[in-house]
Amino acid sequence: MPNAATPAGDANPFLIESPMMNEVIAQLREYAEDAKAWPFAEARALAARMDKSAAQKDTVLFETGYGPSGLPHIGTFGEVVRTTMVRHAYETLTGQATRLICFSDDMDGFRKVPTNIPEQEMMAGYIDMPLTKVPDPFGTASSYGMHNNLRLQAFLDGFGFDYEFKSSTDCYTNGDFDSTLIRVLEQYDAIMAIMLPTLGPERQATYSPFFPICPDSGRVLQAKVVAQNPAAGSISYIDPDSGDIRDIEVTGGKCKLQWKCDWAMRWVALGVDYEMSGKDLIDSVTQSGKIARALGSTPPAGLSYELFLDANGEKISKSKGNGLSVEDWLRYGSPESLSLFMYGQPKRAKRLHFDVIPKTVDEYYQHLGKITAQDHAACLENPVWHIHRGVPSLSTLPVSFTLLLNLAAVCHAEAPDIVWGYVTDYAPDVSPASHPELDRMIGYAVNYYQDLVRPQKIYRTPNDAEQANLRKLKEAIAAVPDDAGAEDIQSAVYAVGKAAAYDNLRDWFKCLYEVLLGQSEGPRMGSFFALYGRDKSVQLIDDALAGRLSASAGADS
């Protein structure tokens, strides 16, 4: 596995610091047969496929695909991390060696100029050129396709993924696909019979599995093919510019295949055994699978995962810009928490929005806190085992991430050291040096507060009854012993609310959140008051009663 830094600049969080011994792995293999975690379900399906295969392979091949017409995004991360989880589960289940190829379709034609890149006018002159023949508008690589390929590799290396990069351009021009391309030519009619019923009348009239690469302009041509010559390894097509019939070989990078046929050809040529894809590609998987069979091969096993939704439950769209990027997540939460989000229920559509980050971070540490005490069978059901490819020796947090967020919000933290001042009062033996993991989370919490919480804070003025209850709460907090812990303070908070005769005690806690924290939801208040400090908590209530909190919020806005 590459020894690369994470996007946050720390040591790779996915590496296991204490590798499992061989005898432990053997025990895990026994439990993997019955593990319910979805990566093991996928691994068992793949193992069944491999058992049925006539060809015995020493190494099983996993693949993920990337279209370098744009930069890698959160869906790219999700596909690679999920595939890696299945790969590790398969290795654990079978003991068989595996490889992961990250394939870039960089010979695809440049269809349109993205709005977020420079040199718009210049780039418009390269429409329909292979992406690796389009100049790099950033001036950092030999082509636009190569620029995005390098960004992809840096992106994957930053997370420490173990993979091999392959370029479509290299595979076509080096002859890696030649024998399979000839097979496609030989099965031309069978492939047309698969594809034509899926197309409309207009597209049927011009469709061919092959895109000729124009010998003159170098462009990827959507040209009508009028003849095939498998013996010569060539096709004849109508030149869309001149109208002349031209012959061209299908090998050596002189032609490129249409998407669905290209995907099937790649599976066959490379010997891909497993590839997952999004729900939007179900039809492509079906048709490509049929083409792979027409070429005399078995299509790979794979998972069809659901797509992400935005805050309003609508599908995320690049053009709408309603999604959440990897960079966004990593400003407010850890790479491990992002992996946990990708792990959970991949076949269910999930909201991918800023407000899921704190909950996911806390869930990660909850799972982490359990795994060291779990037996082998339970470990295989713990998401942390799949995130770290085993049991990591990482520390848990002395306080929850949600609590840190609320502390950062109440003390209006502009920097991590402000939050640390409260944490060290609460736990004098804790410091950034002794608890670097906590220091990392405090940094995320401060970023989250500054960018997302502070602009949205609205402190409510308490009504007369609530003011009386808050005064009683202040007296109750002041009266707890000096050595009182979070549970003692929580009991005091609960007692005041119960004495106030609320029909539902949730209304009492909602009052505390809205009046003291300026938000509709919040932490366990006993834990918060303990971390914030008894004297400061009393002062916080005084500020709310005096209207200073709502006044300061108005000044900030």
C-alpha angles and dihedrals in degrees: 000000000000113000093227131148121255120245087262090057096246130119114289105284094202097062116101108237094202109040116216117252120246093251091055090051090052090053091049090053089061093053093043090072090071102028112131097203109118096240088061092048088054091045092053091050090051091047090053090051091050091049090056093048116107091212114075110216128198091203129035115219125222121188139193123186132219131191106212095202084103140017124283111272141186091284089057090054092046094053095047096045093047092047089050090053091053090045093054091045089052092050090050092047098046108016088227123142118251141191131202120211120195103202123200117204089211096148090067116116119265100248104180140354113258112234093227099064130083128245093045096169094046092048092051088066091065100058111144093017116126108267090243089058094051114096117248106250089201093057094227103107143030092261143000090256091051091048090057092042090056090048089051093051093047088049093052093042089053089064094044095243116172105227146129118234119223127185121212090215092055094046093050097043096041091055095246090132098037100103092047091046089056088051089052088052091050091051094042096124093046091051092048089052089055096046107036096068088057094056135076121250095262094049092045090060094061105024121126130158087233129075108196115219105228109243090211106042100020090229125144102248126212089207132160111253112217102177142018127207110188092176091059093035092235145113133210119226139175110252104233092213103045101020089229122137110243133185122222136172116245094216134072095044094297092120135029127205127241114259103264094040090044091054092050092046090052092051090053099041096047096035095238114191101180135024129156125202143178125279089250089068097054091110091048091051090051096049094040089051091054090049092049089054090049086056089055098257138109115245116239125265115252151155126250105215128197123250125246126260129214127234091283095050093255124134114269113250128190090213092052093045090218096135138094118246129217088246090054092052094046092054090060106024143023129270087243091058090050089053089050090053089052092046096057117094100325092188092060124080109243135191110250104198140127094264093064092062101077093046092048093049091053092046090054092056091045090056091043092053091055103045101074090057096045126099121239095269093051092046090061089057093050114098090218090066089057094043094052098030089241140359110325124207095227126139125244124229122267087216130026123261090238089056090051089051092053092046091051089050097049095046091043090233116207093174138019094252090068091059091042089058090063094041094054090049087054095042111017094187093059121091139154089261095051095039109032091161090059089047089054091051092048088055090053091046093053091049091049092049095047097046105031113015106039095056090051101045116124117174115205121217110237119240122235095272092047091049090056091049092048090053089053090048090052090053091047093052092046090051098054114105118267091248094049115136133213093275093054091051091046089054090053091050090048093048093053091050093047092050089052087064098230112181086225121020088214086075089059093053091043087055090053092049095048097041101037103027103027095233140096096238133034151157133292097291096216090058091045095050090047092052094042092049131251097256093045090047090054089049090049091057091047090052091051092049091049093049093243094126095055090043093052091047089054090050092051092052 
